[in-house]
C-alpha cells in the first residue's frame, strides 16, 4: 500500500513538472493578449502608438511641437537654476491616488523637452497595472543623466512616487543632475499676487492661460479605474489633454521666469513684489548682493504695477511683525507660530521692503546703511515704529559703537510705544524690553 501511494505521488509530481512550464507560458501569453487588447482599445480612441517592451506594453502619444523659446543664459542667472548646458525635462504625472506609497501607480507620465526653440511633448499611458515595468523602462531611457527635471511639486510627490515604483520592480530610479521644482519658487516670488499656488491659478494669473472644460484633479483616478473596469476609453481623453497642458505650463513658467526676472533689463517693468520675492530667493541662495539689487530696484521704481491692497488680515500680520525671527525679537523670546508668513497673497508694502533691505545690509556688514533703512522703517505706522528704533539702537550699540545714538534711538522707541498705549494698543513685553535697554545704556554712559 505504501509503495503504491509513493508511486502515485511520484507520477503526479512528474506530471506537474511537465505541465507547469506550459501553464506559465500559457498564462503569460494570455496576459500579453489582454494587455495588447487594452492598449489597442486605448489607441483606437485617444490615438498614439503601442510600444511593446519587456514587462508589457504601453501607449505612447506625441503632440505637435510648439514654439516656446527659453533664454537659458537669463534663466541661469536666477537662484537655484541649472547652467545653460544642462538639458531640461519637464515631467508631470497622473496617478491613482495622492499617496506615494506602494499602492499608488502613475498611470500617465507627461514629458516635455526643448529641441532648439520648440517644445516637444510626449505622454506614456499605462493600459493596465501589469504593464508598468515596460512604461518605467521607457521613462528611464528618456531621463537624461546629465539633465535636470522640471516639475511642479515634483520633489514632494511625482518623483518620490516614481522612485517607489522603480523600487517595487527592483530597479533604481534613473539618475539626473538636478531637480527644478517650480512650486517653491512660485510661492517665494509670486505669492503676493496669487490667491493660492495651484498650477491652474498660476496659469490664470501669471501665464494668461484659461482652460475650458478641463477635468478636475479629483476626478482623474476614478476615470482611469472606470476604464480598467471596461468603461469607455473616451473618459481618458480629457485626462490626456489635462496632463499635456500641465507639461506645457511648466515650460511656459520657465520661459516667463527667464524673460521677466532673469534679464536685468526687465526688472524695471516687473512688479515690485516679484522683485522682492526674487530678492528673498537670492538671499536664501547665499547671494545677498543680488538680493539687495532687487530690493533697491523695487523701492526706487515709480509707476510700478500696483500691489494688492492689503486686507485687514494683512494689516494684522504687519502689526505682528511677521519679519522677526527669534534672534530679532528684542525681548529674547520665541515668536508665536506664524504660518501666514508664507501664505500666498501677502503683499509687499514699502515698510516690508525696507525691513528686508535692512536685514540684507546687516548681513553684508554695511551697518550704517542698515541703520538708515531701519530709521525709514521706524518712520512708518504701527508696531514697526518702536521695533525699527530698537533695531537702530542695536546696530548703534553693537556694531557702530555709538552709545549716545543708541540711547537716543531707544528713547524714540519708548515714545512710540507710549503713543500706542495711549491709542489702546499696549505692548507690555516690548515696553519692558525698552526699559531694560534704556537702563543699561544710561548705566554704560555714566560709567564711560
Secondary structure, DSSP 8 states (H G I E B T S, - for coil): -HHHHHHHHHHHHHHHHHHHHHHHHHHHHHHHHHHHHHHHHHHHHH--EEEEETTEEEEEEE---EE----HHHHHTSTT---TTS-EEEEEEEESSS--STT--EEEEEEEEEETTEEEEEEEE-SSGGGHHHHHHHHHHHS-TTSEEEESSIIIIIHHHHHHHHHHTT------SEEEEHHHHHHHHHGGG-S---HHHHIIIII----SS---HHHHHHHHHHHHTT--GGGGHHHHHHHHHHHHHHHHHHHHHIIIIISGGGGGGS-HHHHHHHHHHHHHTT-HHHHHHHHHHHHH-SS--------HHHHHHHHTTTT--GGG-TT-------GGGG-TT----HHHHHHHHHHHHHHTT-HHHHHHHHHHHHTSSTTHHHHHHHHHHHHHHHTS--HHHHHHHHHHHHHHHHHHHHTT---HHHHHHHHHHHHHHHHHHHH-
